[in-house]
Amino acid sequence: MGNKTAGRGFPTLEIKVKICGLTRKKDIDLVNKLLPDYVGFVFAESRRKVRLEEAKKMALDLNPAIKKVGVFADAPREFVSTAASECSLDILQFHGAEANGYWQGFAQPVWKALSVNNRNDLTHAGLFSGIDGLLLDSSGGGSGKAFDWNLARGLNVPYPLILAGGLNPENVARAIGIVRPHAVDVSSGVETGGVKDFLKIKQFIENVRGLREYCG
């Protein structure tokens, strides 16, 4: 990653927080109070998938200080363009088998997801071009299960890392200490009974931003 470190091995750069898989107007109310850096609207097949019209309404109610990420998997480019326009997406996140040529021409920055099961999966990590972030996830994103973060320790790629997969308020500080990502991405880890939980989101954000005290 190239992040400088200080004290206890944490990055000196501020770590960003993404709360993914918003599905309800109430979710927007929660994040507007807690102000993560990013939120994610899932347009890929998932129990958190939202219809375009629903996402558009939620996006309109979102605090403009929070960046909107659209999550797609092997979607037609026309649909991605429509969703980006109608929901005023700030970032496009791709989880399918999309190759380098797929995202060329989109106006928004691109995050490409890479499923990590073993060290061999990371041999592909530096081969993407034209992306603005590499998201490391466990296989079957949204499963709430983490991959072995030690596989990504010291990973050197020419773009920022976003860490996802099995993060929660209790383990996020340890994950950050190992991977040293630019941002962390959480969904099921801040849910109770399958819906976003205010206190869990609050604790997750506080536990990430509390790491600043070790920076300097």
FIKOLZA-1660 file (N, C-alpha, C; in steps of 0.1 Angstrom, whole numbers, plus 5000, padded with zeros to 4 digits):
% residues 216
   i   px   py   pz ch aa at
   1 5008 4988 5000  A  M  N
   1 5000 5000 5000  A  M CA
   1 5008 5012 5000  A  M  C
   2 5019 5012 5008  A  G  N
   2 5028 5024 5008  A  G CA
   2 5024 5034 5019  A  G  C
   3 5013 5031 5028  A  N  N
   3 5010 5040 5039  A  N CA
   3 5022 5040 5049  A  N  C
   4 5026 5052 5053  A  K  N
   4 5035 5053 5063  A  K CA
   4 5029 5049 5076  A  K  C
   5 5037 5044 5086  A  T  N
   5 5031 5039 5098  A  T CA
   5 5038 5046 5110  A  T  C
   6 5031 5047 5121  A  A  N
   6 5037 5052 5133  A  A CA
   6 5030 5046 5145  A  A  C
   7 5037 5043 5156  A  G  N
   7 5031 5038 5168  A  G CA
   7 5022 5026 5165  A  G  C
   8 5024 5015 5171  A  R  N
   8 5016 5003 5171  A  R CA
   8 5013 4998 5157  A  R  C
   9 5020 5003 5147  A  G  N
   9 5019 4997 5133  A  G CA
   9 5007 5002 5126  A  G  C
  10 5000 5012 5130  A  F  N
  10 4988 5017 5123  A  F CA
  10 4992 5027 5113  A  F  C
  11 4984 5029 5102  A  P  N
  11 4987 5039 5092  A  P CA
  11 4986 5053 5097  A  P  C
  12 4994 5062 5092  A  T  N
  12 4994 5076 5096  A  T CA
  12 4983 5082 5088  A  T  C
  13 4978 5077 5077  A  L  N
  13 4967 5083 5070  A  L CA
  13 4954 5079 5076  A  L  C
  14 4944 5089 5075  A  E  N
  14 4931 5086 5081  A  E CA
  14 4924 5075 5073  A  E  C
  15 4919 5065 5080  A  I  N
  15 4912 5054 5074  A  I CA
  15 4898 5057 5071  A  I  C
  16 4893 5055 5059  A  K  N
  16 4879 5058 5055  A  K CA
  16 4870 5046 5059  A  K  C
  17 4858 5049 5061  A  V  N
  17 4848 5039 5064  A  V CA
  17 4836 5039 5054  A  V  C
  18 4833 5027 5049  A  K  N
  18 4822 5025 5040  A  K CA
  18 4812 5015 5047  A  K  C
  19 4799 5020 5048  A  I  N
  19 4788 5012 5053  A  I CA
  19 4781 5007 5040  A  I  C
  20 4781 4994 5038  A  C  N
  20 4775 4989 5025  A  C CA
  20 4762 4982 5028  A  C  C
  21 4754 4981 5017  A  G  N
  21 4742 4974 5017  A  G CA
  21 4730 4981 5024  A  G  C
  22 4729 4994 5021  A  L  N
  22 4717 5001 5026  A  L CA
  22 4705 4998 5018  A  L  C
  23 4694 4995 5025  A  T  N
  23 4682 4990 5018  A  T CA
  23 4669 4998 5022  A  T  C
  24 4670 5006 5033  A  R  N
  24 4658 5013 5038  A  R CA
  24 4660 5028 5040  A  R  C
  25 4649 5035 5040  A  K  N
  25 4650 5049 5044  A  K CA
  25 4656 5051 5058  A  K  C
  26 4653 5042 5067  A  K  N
  26 4659 5043 5080  A  K CA
  26 4674 5041 5080  A  K  C
  27 4679 5033 5071  A  D  N
  27 4694 5032 5070  A  D CA
  27 4700 5046 5066  A  D  C
  28 4693 5053 5058  A  I  N
  28 4698 5066 5054  A  I CA
  28 4698 5075 5067  A  I  C
  29 4688 5075 5074  A  D  N
  29 4687 5083 5087  A  D CA
  29 4699 5079 5096  A  D  C
  30 4702 5067 5097  A  L  N
  30 4713 5062 5106  A  L CA
  30 4726 5068 5101  A  L  C
  31 4729 5066 5089  A  V  N
  31 4742 5071 5084  A  V CA
  31 4743 5086 5083  A  V  C
  32 4732 5093 5081  A  N  N
  32 4732 5108 5082  A  N CA
  32 4736 5113 5095  A  N  C
  33 4733 5105 5106  A  K  N
  33 4737 5109 5119  A  K CA
  33 4751 5105 5122  A  K  C
  34 4756 5094 5117  A  L  N
  34 4769 5089 5120  A  L CA
  34 4780 5093 5111  A  L  C
  35 4777 5097 5098  A  L  N
  35 4786 5102 5088  A  L CA
  35 4798 5093 5085  A  L  C
  36 4796 5081 5080  A  P  N
  36 4807 5074 5074  A  P CA
  36 4812 5081 5062  A  P  C
  37 4823 5077 5056  A  D  N
  37 4829 5084 5045  A  D CA
  37 4821 5080 5032  A  D  C
  38 4817 5067 5032  A  Y  N
  38 4810 5061 5020  A  Y CA
  38 4798 5053 5024  A  Y  C
  39 4788 5052 5016  A  V  N
  39 4778 5041 5017  A  V CA
  39 4777 5034 5004  A  V  C
  40 4772 5022 5005  A  G  N
  40 4771 5014 4993  A  G CA
  40 4757 5009 4990  A  G  C
  41 4753 5011 4977  A  F  N
  41 4740 5006 4973  A  F CA
  41 4743 4994 4964  A  F  C
  42 4737 4982 4967  A  V  N
  42 4740 4970 4960  A  V CA
  42 4730 4968 4949  A  V  C
  43 4735 4967 4937  A  F  N
  43 4727 4965 4925  A  F CA
  43 4729 4950 4920  A  F  C
  44 4739 4943 4926  A  A  N
  44 4741 4929 4922  A  A CA
  44 4732 4920 4930  A  A  C
  45 4731 4907 4926  A  E  N
  45 4723 4898 4932  A  E CA
  45 4727 4896 4947  A  E  C
  46 4718 4898 4956  A  S  N
  46 4722 4898 4970  A  S CA
  46 4709 4900 4978  A  S  C
  47 4709 4896 4990  A  R  N
  47 4697 4899 4998  A  R CA
  47 4696 4914 5001  A  R  C
  48 4707 4921 4999  A  R  N
  48 4707 4936 5001  A  R CA
  48 4705 4943 4988  A  R  C
  49 4701 4936 4977  A  K  N
  49 4700 4943 4964  A  K CA
  49 4688 4953 4965  A  K  C
  50 4690 4965 4959  A  V  N
  50 4680 4975 4959  A  V CA
  50 4676 4978 4944  A  V  C
  51 4664 4981 4942  A  R  N
  51 4659 4985 4929  A  R CA
  51 4664 4999 4926  A  R  C
  52 4666 5003 4914  A  L  N
  52 4671 5016 4910  A  L CA
  52 4663 5027 4916  A  L  C
  53 4650 5026 4915  A  E  N
  53 4641 5037 4920  A  E CA
  53 4643 5038 4936  A  E  C
  54 4645 5027 4943  A  E  N
  54 4647 5028 4957  A  E CA
  54 4660 5035 4960  A  E  C
  55 4670 5031 4953  A  A  N
  55 4684 5036 4955  A  A CA
  55 4683 5051 4952  A  A  C
  56 4676 5055 4942  A  K  N
  56 4676 5069 4938  A  K CA
  56 4669 5078 4949  A  K  C
  57 4659 5072 4955  A  K  N
  57 4652 5080 4966  A  K CA
  57 4661 5081 4978  A  K  C
  58 4668 5070 4981  A  M  N
  58 4677 5070 4993  A  M CA
  58 4689 5080 4990  A  M  C
  59 4694 5080 4978  A  A  N
  59 4705 5088 4975  A  A CA
  59 4701 5103 4976  A  A  C
  60 4689 5106 4973  A  L  N
  60 4684 5120 4974  A  L CA
  60 4684 5125 4988  A  L  C
  61 4681 5115 4998  A  D  N
  61 4680 5119 5012  A  D CA
  61 4694 5118 5019  A  D  C
  62 4704 5113 5012  A  L  N
  62 4717 5111 5019  A  L CA
  62 4724 5125 5020  A  L  C
  63 4731 5126 5032  A  N  N
  63 4739 5138 5034  A  N CA
  63 4750 5139 5023  A  N  C
  64 4751 5150 5017  A  P  N
  64 4760 5152 5005  A  P CA
  64 4774 5150 5009  A  P  C
  65 4778 5150 5022  A  A  N
  65 4792 5148 5026  A  A CA
  65 4796 5134 5025  A  A  C
  66 4786 5125 5024  A  I  N
  66 4788 5110 5023  A  I CA
  66 4789 5106 5008  A  I  C
  67 4799 5099 5004  A  K  N
  67 4800 5095 4990  A  K CA
  67 4792 5082 4987  A  K  C
  68 4786 5082 4976  A  K  N
  68 4777 5070 4972  A  K CA
  68 4785 5061 4963  A  K  C
  69 4785 5048 4967  A  V  N
  69 4792 5037 4959  A  V CA
  69 4781 5028 4954  A  V  C
  70 4781 5026 4941  A  G  N
  70 4772 5016 4935  A  G CA
  70 4780 5003 4933  A  G  C
  71 4774 4992 4938  A  V  N
  71 4780 4979 4938  A  V CA
  71 4773 4970 4927  A  V  C
  72 4781 4965 4917  A  F  N
  72 4776 4958 4906  A  F CA
  72 4784 4945 4904  A  F  C
  73 4778 4935 4897  A  A  N
  73 4786 4923 4893  A  A CA
  73 4781 4919 4879  A  A  C
  74 4790 4920 4870  A  D  N
  74 4788 4916 4856  A  D CA
  74 4775 4922 4850  A  D  C
  75 4772 4935 4854  A  A  N
  75 4760 4942 4849  A  A CA
  75 4763 4947 4835  A  A  C
  76 4753 4949 4827  A  P  N
  76 4754 4956 4814  A  P CA
  76 4759 4970 4816  A  P  C
  77 4768 4974 4808  A  R  N
  77 4774 4988 4810  A  R CA
  77 4763 4998 4810  A  R  C
  78 4753 4996 4801  A  E  N
  78 4742 5006 4800  A  E CA
  78 4735 5008 4814  A  E  C
  79 4733 4996 4821  A  F  N
  79 4727 4997 4834  A  F CA
  79 4735 5005 4844  A  F  C
  80 4748 5002 4844  A  V  N
  80 4758 5009 4852  A  V CA
  80 4757 5024 4850  A  V  C
  81 4757 5028 4837  A  S  N
  81 4757 5042 4834  A  S CA
  81 4744 5048 4839  A  S  C
  82 4733 5041 4837  A  T  N
  82 4720 5047 4841  A  T CA
  82 4719 5048 4857  A  T  C
  83 4724 5038 4864  A  A  N
  83 4724 5039 4878  A  A CA
  83 4733 5050 4883  A  A  C
  84 4745 5051 4877  A  A  N
  84 4754 5062 4881  A  A CA
  84 4748 5075 4879  A  A  C
  85 4741 5077 4868  A  S  N
  85 4735 5090 4865  A  S CA
  85 4723 5093 4875  A  S  C
  86 4714 5083 4876  A  E  N
  86 4701 5086 4883  A  E CA
  86 4704 5087 4898  A  E  C
  87 4714 5080 4903  A  C  N
  87 4717 5080 4917  A  C CA
  87 4728 5089 4921  A  C  C
  88 4734 5096 4911  A  S  N
  88 4745 5105 4913  A  S CA
  88 4757 5097 4921  A  S  C
  89 4760 5085 4916  A  L  N
  89 4770 5078 4922  A  L CA
  89 4784 5084 4921  A  L  C
  90 4792 5083 4932  A  D  N
  90 4805 5089 4932  A  D CA
  90 4816 5079 4928  A  D  C
  91 4813 5066 4931  A  I  N
  91 4822 5055 4928  A  I CA
  91 4815 5043 4923  A  I  C
  92 4821 5036 4914  A  L  N
  92 4815 5023 4909  A  L CA
  92 4824 5012 4914  A  L  C
  93 4818 5002 4920  A  Q  N
  93 4825 4990 4926  A  Q CA
  93 4820 4978 4918  A  Q  C
  94 4830 4970 4913  A  F  N
  94 4827 4959 4904  A  F CA
  94 4831 4946 4911  A  F  C
  95 4822 4936 4912  A  H  N
  95 4825 4924 4919  A  H CA
  95 4824 4912 4911  A  H  C
  96 4822 4913 4898  A  G  N
  96 4821 4902 4889  A  G CA
  96 4834 4898 4882  A  G  C
  97 4833 4893 4870  A  A  N
  97 4844 4889 4862  A  A CA
  97 4849 4900 4853  A  A  C
  98 4845 4912 4856  A  E  N
  98 4848 4923 4847  A  E CA
  98 4863 4924 4845  A  E  C
  99 4867 4926 4833  A  A  N
  99 4882 4928 4829  A  A CA
  99 4885 4943 4827  A  A  C
 100 4898 4945 4825  A  N  N
 100 4902 4959 4824  A  N CA
 100 4894 4968 4815  A  N  C
 101 4891 4962 4803  A  G  N
 101 4884 4971 4793  A  G CA
 101 4870 4974 4797  A  G  C
 102 4864 4967 4806  A  Y  N
 102 4850 4969 4809  A  Y CA
 102 4847 4982 4815  A  Y  C
 103 4855 4987 4824  A  W  N
 103 4852 5000 4831  A  W CA
 103 4858 5012 4824  A  W  C
 104 4865 5010 4813  A  Q  N
 104 4870 5022 4806  A  Q CA
 104 4859 5031 4800  A  Q  C
 105 4860 5043 4803  A  G  N
 105 4850 5053 4797  A  G CA
 105 4840 5057 4808  A  G  C
 106 4839 5051 4819  A  F  N
 106 4830 5056 4829  A  F CA
 106 4836 5068 4836  A  F  C
 107 4827 5078 4839  A  A  N
 107 4832 5091 4844  A  A CA
 107 4836 5089 4859  A  A  C
 108 4830 5080 4866  A  Q  N
 108 4833 5078 4880  A  Q CA
 108 4845 5070 4883  A  Q  C
 109 4852 5072 4894  A  P  N
 109 4863 5064 4899  A  P CA
 109 4858 5049 4900  A  P  C
 110 4867 5040 4899  A  V  N
 110 4863 5025 4899  A  V CA
 110 4871 5018 4910  A  V  C
 111 4863 5010 4918  A  W  N
 111 4869 5001 4927  A  W CA
 111 4867 4987 4922  A  W  C
 112 4877 4979 4921  A  K  N
 112 4875 4965 4916  A  K CA
 112 4877 4955 4928  A  K  C
 113 4868 4946 4929  A  A  N
 113 4868 4937 4940  A  A CA
 113 4876 4924 4936  A  A  C
 114 4883 4919 4945  A  L  N
 114 4891 4907 4943  A  L CA
 114 4888 4897 4955  A  L  C
 115 4882 4886 4952  A  S  N
 115 4880 4876 4962  A  S CA
 115 4893 4869 4966  A  S  C
 116 4895 4868 4979  A  V  N
 116 4907 4862 4984  A  V CA
 116 4904 4849 4992  A  V  C
 117 4909 4838 4987  A  N  N
 117 4908 4825 4994  A  N CA
 117 4921 4820 4998  A  N  C
 118 4931 4823 4990  A  N  N
 118 4945 4819 4993  A  N CA
 118 4955 4828 4987  A  N  C
 119 4967 4826 4990  A  R  N
 119 4978 4836 4985  A  R CA
 119 4978 4837 4970  A  R  C
 120 4975 4826 4963  A  N  N
 120 4976 4826 4949  A  N CA
 120 4966 4836 4943  A  N  C
 121 4955 4839 4950  A  D  N
 121 4945 4848 4945  A  D CA
 121 4951 4862 4944  A  D  C
 122 4961 4865 4953  A  L  N
 122 4967 4878 4953  A  L CA
 122 4977 4881 4942  A  L  C
 123 4980 4870 4934  A  T  N
 123 4989 4872 4923  A  T CA
 123 4983 4881 4912  A  T  C
 124 4970 4882 4913  A  H  N
 124 4962 4890 4903  A  H CA
 124 4961 4905 4908  A  H  C
 125 4965 4908 4920  A  A  N
 125 4961 4920 4927  A  A CA
 125 4967 4932 4919  A  A  C
 126 4979 4931 4913  A  G  N
 126 4985 4942 4907  A  G CA
 126 4983 4943 4892  A  G  C
 127 4974 4935 4887  A  L  N
 127 4972 4934 4872  A  L CA
 127 4961 4943 4866  A  L  C
 128 4954 4950 4875  A  F  N
 128 4943 4958 4870  A  F CA
 128 4948 4972 4865  A  F  C
 129 4942 4977 4855  A  S  N
 129 4946 4991 4851  A  S CA
 129 4933 4999 4850  A  S  C
 130 4936 5012 4853  A  G  N
 130 4924 5022 4852  A  G CA
 130 4915 5021 4864  A  G  C
 131 4920 5015 4875  A  I  N
 131 4911 5015 4887  A  I CA
 131 4917 5025 4898  A  I  C
 132 4908 5028 4907  A  D  N
 132 4912 5038 4917  A  D CA
 132 4912 5032 4931  A  D  C
 133 4909 5019 4932  A  G  N
 133 4910 5012 4944  A  G CA
 133 4908 4997 4942  A  G  C
 134 4915 4989 4950  A  L  N
 134 4913 4974 4950  A  L CA
 134 4907 4970 4963  A  L  C
 135 4895 4964 4961  A  L  N
 135 4888 4959 4973  A  L CA
 135 4890 4944 4975  A  L  C
 136 4896 4941 4986  A  L  N
 136 4899 4927 4990  A  L CA
 136 4887 4922 4998  A  L  C
 137 4881 4911 4993  A  D  N
 137 4869 4905 5000  A  D CA
 137 4871 4890 5001  A  D  C
 138 4863 4885 5010  A  S  N
 138 4862 4870 5011  A  S CA
 138 4854 4865 5000  A  S  C
 139 4855 4852 4997  A  S  N
 139 4847 4847 4986  A  S CA
 139 4832 4847 4990  A  S  C
 140 4823 4850 4981  A  G  N
 140 4809 4851 4984  A  G CA
 140 4807 4864 4993  A  G  C
 141 4810 4876 4987  A  G  N
 141 4809 4888 4994  A  G CA
 141 4796 4890 5001  A  G  C
 142 4796 4896 5012  A  G  N
 142 4783 4898 5020  A  G CA
 142 4780 4886 5029  A  G  C
 143 4790 4876 5030  A  S  N
 143 4787 4864 5038  A  S CA
 143 4790 4866 5052  A  S  C
 144 4797 4877 5056  A  G  N
 144 4801 4880 5070  A  G CA
 144 4813 4872 5074  A  G  C
 145 4819 4865 5065  A  K  N
 145 4831 4857 5068  A  K CA
 145 4844 4864 5063  A  K  C
 146 4854 4864 5072  A  A  N
 146 4867 4870 5068  A  A CA
 146 4876 4861 5062  A  A  C
 147 4885 4866 5053  A  F  N
 147 4896 4857 5048  A  F CA
 147 4908 4859 5057  A  F  C
 148 4918 4852 5055  A  D  N
 148 4930 4853 5064  A  D CA
 148 4937 4866 5060  A  D  C
 149 4936 4876 5069  A  W  N
 149 4942 4890 5066  A  W CA
 149 4957 4889 5064  A  W  C
 150 4963 4879 5070  A  N  N
 150 4978 4879 5069  A  N CA
 150 4982 4876 5055  A  N  C
 151 4973 4871 5046  A  L  N
 151 4976 4869 5032  A  L CA
 151 4979 4882 5026  A  L  C
 152 4973 4893 5030  A  A  N
 152 4975 4906 5024  A  A CA
 152 4985 4915 5032  A  A  C
 153 4991 4909 5041  A  R  N
 153 5001 4917 5049  A  R CA
 153 5012 4922 5039  A  R  C
 154 5015 4935 5039  A  G  N
 154 5026 4940 5031  A  G CA
 154 5023 4939 5016  A  G  C
 155 5010 4937 5012  A  L  N
 155 5007 4937 4998  A  L CA
 155 5010 4951 4991  A  L  C
 156 5018 4950 4980  A  N  N
 156 5022 4963 4974  A  N CA
 156 5016 4963 4960  A  N  C
 157 5006 4972 4959  A  V  N
 157 4999 4974 4946  A  V CA
 157 4998 4989 4943  A  V  C
 158 4996 4993 4931  A  P  N
 158 4997 5007 4927  A  P CA
 158 4984 5015 4929  A  P  C
 159 4975 5010 4938  A  Y  N
 159 4963 5017 4940  A  Y CA
 159 4959 5014 4955  A  Y  C
 160 4951 5023 4961  A  P  N
 160 4946 5021 4975  A  P CA
 160 4939 5008 4977  A  P  C
 161 4941 5002 4989  A  L  N
 161 4933 4990 4992  A  L CA
 161 4921 4993 5001  A  L  C
 162 4910 4986 4998  A  I  N
 162 4898 4987 5006  A  I CA
 162 4896 4973 5011  A  I  C
 163 4895 4972 5024  A  L  N
 163 4894 4958 5031  A  L CA
 163 4879 4956 5034  A  L  C
 164 4874 4944 5030  A  A  N
 164 4860 4940 5032  A  A CA
 164 4860 4925 5037  A  A  C
 165 4848 4921 5040  A  G  N
 165 4847 4906 5043  A  G CA
 165 4849 4903 5058  A  G  C
 166 4838 4902 5065  A  G  N
 166 4838 4897 5079  A  G CA
 166 4842 4907 5089  A  G  C
 167 4843 4920 5085  A  L  N
 167 4847 4930 5095  A  L CA
 167 4835 4933 5104  A  L  C
 168 4838 4937 5117  A  N  N
 168 4828 4941 5127  A  N CA
 168 4835 4950 5137  A  N  C
 169 4827 4956 5146  A  P  N
 169 4834 4965 5155  A  P CA
 169 4845 4959 5164  A  P  C
 170 4844 4946 5166  A  E  N
 170 4854 4939 5175  A  E CA
 170 4867 4936 5168  A  E  C
 171 4867 4933 5155  A  N  N
 171 4879 4929 5149  A  N CA
 171 4885 4939 5139  A  N  C
 172 4878 4950 5137  A  V  N
 172 4883 4959 5126  A  V CA
 172 4897 4966 5130  A  V  C
 173 4900 4969 5142  A  A  N
 173 4913 4974 5145  A  A CA
 173 4924 4965 5142  A  A  C
 174 4922 4952 5146  A  R  N
 174 4932 4942 5143  A  R CA
 174 4934 4940 5128  A  R  C
 175 4923 4940 5120  A  A  N
 175 4924 4939 5106  A  A CA
 175 4932 4950 5100  A  A  C
 176 4929 4962 5105  A  I  N
 176 4936 4974 5100  A  I CA
 176 4951 4973 5103  A  I  C
 177 4955 4968 5115  A  G  N
 177 4969 4967 5118  A  G CA
 177 4976 4957 5110  A  G  C
 178 4969 4947 5104  A  I  N
 178 4976 4937 5096  A  I CA
 178 4977 4942 5081  A  I  C
 179 4965 4947 5076  A  V  N
 179 4965 4950 5062  A  V CA
 179 4969 4964 5058  A  V  C
 180 4966 4973 5068  A  R  N
 180 4969 4988 5065  A  R CA
 180 4962 4993 5053  A  R  C
 181 4949 4992 5053  A  P  N
 181 4941 4996 5041  A  P CA
 181 4939 5011 5041  A  P  C
 182 4935 5016 5029  A  H  N
 182 4930 5030 5028  A  H CA
 182 4916 5031 5034  A  H  C
 183 4908 5021 5033  A  A  N
 183 4894 5021 5038  A  A CA
 183 4890 5008 5042  A  A  C
 184 4880 5007 5050  A  V  N
 184 4873 4994 5054  A  V CA
 184 4859 4995 5051  A  V  C
 185 4853 4983 5047  A  D  N
 185 4840 4982 5041  A  D CA
 185 4832 4972 5049  A  D  C
 186 4821 4975 5055  A  V  N
 186 4813 4966 5064  A  V CA
 186 4799 4966 5060  A  V  C
 187 4792 4954 5061  A  S  N
 187 4778 4953 5058  A  S CA
 187 4772 4945 5069  A  S  C
 188 4773 4932 5069  A  S  N
 188 4766 4923 5078  A  S CA
 188 4772 4925 5093  A  S  C
 189 4784 4929 5094  A  G  N
 189 4790 4931 5107  A  G CA
 189 4785 4942 5115  A  G  C
 190 4776 4951 5109  A  V  N
 190 4769 4962 5116  A  V CA
 190 4754 4960 5115  A  V  C
 191 4750 4947 5114  A  E  N
 191 4736 4944 5113  A  E CA
 191 4731 4936 5125  A  E  C
 192 4719 4937 5129  A  T  N
 192 4712 4928 5139  A  T CA
 192 4699 4923 5132  A  T  C
 193 4698 4910 5131  A  G  N
 193 4686 4904 5125  A  G CA
 193 4685 4908 5111  A  G  C
 194 4696 4910 5104  A  G  N
 194 4696 4913 5090  A  G CA
 194 4693 4928 5086  A  G  C
 195 4693 4937 5096  A  V  N
 195 4691 4951 5093  A  V CA
 195 4702 4959 5100  A  V  C
 196 4705 4971 5094  A  K  N
 196 4715 4979 5100  A  K CA
 196 4712 4984 5114  A  K  C
 197 4722 4983 5123  A  D  N
 197 4721 4986 5137  A  D CA
 197 4728 4999 5140  A  D  C
 198 4721 5009 5145  A  F  N
 198 4727 5022 5148  A  F CA
 198 4739 5020 5157  A  F  C
 199 4738 5013 5168  A  L  N
 199 4749 5012 5178  A  L CA
 199 4761 5005 5172  A  L  C
 200 4759 4995 5164  A  K  N
 200 4770 4987 5158  A  K CA
 200 4777 4996 5148  A  K  C
 201 4770 5004 5140  A  I  N
 201 4776 5013 5130  A  I CA
 201 4784 5023 5138  A  I  C
 202 4778 5029 5148  A  K  N
 202 4785 5039 5156  A  K CA
 202 4798 5033 5162  A  K  C
 203 4797 5021 5168  A  Q  N
 203 4809 5015 5174  A  Q CA
 203 4820 5012 5164  A  Q  C
 204 4816 5008 5152  A  F  N
 204 4825 5004 5141  A  F CA
 204 4832 5017 5137  A  F  C
 205 4825 5028 5135  A  I  N
 205 4831 5040 5130  A  I CA
 205 4841 5046 5141  A  I  C
 206 4836 5045 5153  A  E  N
 206 4845 5050 5164  A  E CA
 206 4857 5042 5166  A  E  C
 207 4856 5029 5164  A  N  N
 207 4868 5020 5166  A  N CA
 207 4878 5022 5154  A  N  C
 208 4873 5026 5142  A  V  N
 208 4882 5029 5131  A  V CA
 208 4889 5043 5134  A  V  C
 209 4880 5053 5136  A  R  N
 209 4886 5066 5138  A  R CA
 209 4893 5068 5150  A  R  C
 210 4891 5060 5160  A  G  N
 210 4899 5060 5173  A  G CA
 210 4913 5057 5170  A  G  C
 211 4917 5050 5159  A  L  N
 211 4931 5046 5157  A  L CA
 211 4939 5059 5154  A  L  C
 212 4933 5070 5151  A  R  N
 212 4940 5082 5148  A  R CA
 212 4949 5086 5160  A  R  C
 213 4945 5082 5172  A  E  N
 213 4953 5086 5184  A  E CA
 213 4967 5080 5183  A  E  C
 214 4969 5069 5175  A  Y  N
 214 4982 5063 5174  A  Y CA
 214 4990 5068 5163  A  Y  C
 215 4984 5078 5156  A  C  N
 215 4991 5084 5144  A  C CA
 215 4998 5097 5148  A  C  C
 216 5008 5100 5140  A  G  N
 216 5014 5113 5142  A  G CA
 216 5028 5113 5137  A  G  C
% end
